[in-house]
Amino acid sequence: MTQVNVNIRIDDELKKEFDTVCGELGLSMTAAFTVFAKTVVRQQKIPFEISANTPNAETKAAMDEVRMMKKDPSSYKGYTDVDEMMKELRS
C-alpha cells in the first residue's frame, strides 16, 4: 500500500501537548492520526461527540449563582410554600 504525506496545521502548544500524550500512550502522532482515520472510515462517523453546547453569559451567571448558593445556603431565601413563592415572584 502506497503511503502519502498529509499536512495539517495546528497550534504549536497543542502539537507539543498532543505529542506528549501520544508518547505516554506509546504512539507517534502519525500512528494516533492513523488510528483516528481508520476509526472514522470503519464507523463512518467521527468517533466522539462534537458539540457547541457552550452556555451563554446568562446561563453561566445562573450557574455561578447556584454554586454560590450551594456554598452558602443562608445567602438566599428559600421557600417551603409554592403559593408564597409565586406571590413574591408576581410582586
Summary of the structure (lengths in Angstrom):
residues: 91
radius of gyration: 24.8
end to end distance: 74.6
largest distance: 74.6
contacts: 133
relative contact order: 0.05
helix: 60%
strand: 0%
